[in-house]
């Protein structure tokens, strides 16, 4: 639509200029323009203005809808790849991509591509009007200058491509550094590094400002030079041709004037060179950033299969079959590891750091796909909607969203009533704390839960698990970072939560907070060894699972 409106606007303006030339001929002949000419002139002016206005409105609407679509696409992809894949990028860079980059990319798609195509093709329409209405020879000679337009734009693109990309990267890095400093402000203050970090950010911001000002200055000088040279050449050439053809008697004085006026429409594409920098170049770099983010893949070498292969008749609550898994391209943390946990069983996973305890829970949640083998939750592939519906997770550190306690509880069950929330809080040993608060369920937890204690945050996570009412409970050292009182409350809450459920708990302690039916000990994988003389590598040891009875010591 912007393309058609651009053509309509150009044709309407060309018609106006032709009518002006015709009116000039009438005046020179001693006649006044008739009423129909004046009415047609006014109609063409209105048409040109309407085309410009409608194009602006449509471009803005298209930009808004494109921005929403791109943001949904990016957020959906970020949720799909999971937190492990997101860990490759700094949070500030992702925020910059989801905000500034999407804004520029949507402006590029909606407000640049259509208008620039219209501008680049407008000279051909204007030359066609000149050929039909004024003089074909003059139109043919002016056509020789038209190929300069794409050459100029391509030259500007190449001149600023690397510098624009460098600016976008620098701006993204500055955003990431600023966000990191805000998130770590307490640590910086306690270590007396806040002032130093602030000064470093100020210097980086100043460097970024100088970089963009140099870029803009160079861009403006080039745009002015190109615009002046091309416009001068085009208009001067058209004026010379008009005088020549007028002296030959091929055109009238009014047509000569219209020819010079129409030549100004031929310079329009060069005027968009400035837009090319501000919208086109930044938009294309934003497109590349966005494409890279959308192309991200989960931390895995292969996706989980769509359906599980045949296994034992009884469906396991959690099962790993010959699973090899690791992060990125590093050494496998688990190698051809198998584990089967029956419904209702309580299993404690223990072992030294690096043995794969947290990796096992990550596999169960479907956040990490195995390099080989299969992970099943209730007979369904881990990561599927059915598998995730069967899981509730309580981690070492609970993430809370900025908002109220009720907001954070309803993450697990959006339609939960207040009575259900209070029941979950009572089961999680947190209701008494909130009853003492004047705001109750509306108590604010602060950003990332900073307004409540770590023990209270863990009990909010347990209350979430009660609301989910899942059949499999994954616990990752839920009492590792709390005080003794909170540990007692969490232990009581978990004991109630574990009733009638399958429990898989990671523990680094010689005794666990819940009595276990089995204890599975993972052995640490040996470091990678240098290649042997024949180029082969020694195979890392397997991960045996050692089983003990309930309450056995490890």
Buried (B, 14 or more C-beta within 10 A) or exposed (E): EBBEBBBBBBBBBBBBBBBBBBBBBBEEEEEEBEEEBEEBBEEBBEBBEBBBEBBBEBBEEBBEEBBEEBBEBBEEBBEEBBBBBBEEBBBBBBBBBBEBBBBBBBBBBBBBBBBBBBBBBBBBBBBEBBBEBBBEBBBEBBBEBBEBBEEBBEEBBEBBEEBBBEBBEBBBBBBBBBBBBEBBEEEBEEEEBBEEBEEEBEEBBEEBEEBBEEBEEBBEEBBEEBBEEBBEEBBEBBBEBBEBBBEEEBBBBBBBBBBBBBBBBBBBBBEBBBBBBBBBBBBBBBBBBBEEBBEBEBBBBEEBEEEBEEBEEEBBBBBBBEBBBBBEEEEBBBBBBBBBBBBBBBBBBBBEEEBBBBBBBBBBBBBBBBBBBBBBBBBBBBBBEEBBBBBBBBBBBBEBEBBBBBBBBBBBBEEBEEEBBBBBBBBBBBBEBBEEEEEBBEBBBEEBBEBBBBBBBBBBBBBBBBBBEBBBBBBBBBBBBBEEEBBBBBBBBBEEBBEEBBBBBBBEEEEBBBEBBBBBBBBBBEEEEEEEEEEEEEEBEEBEBBEBEEEEEB
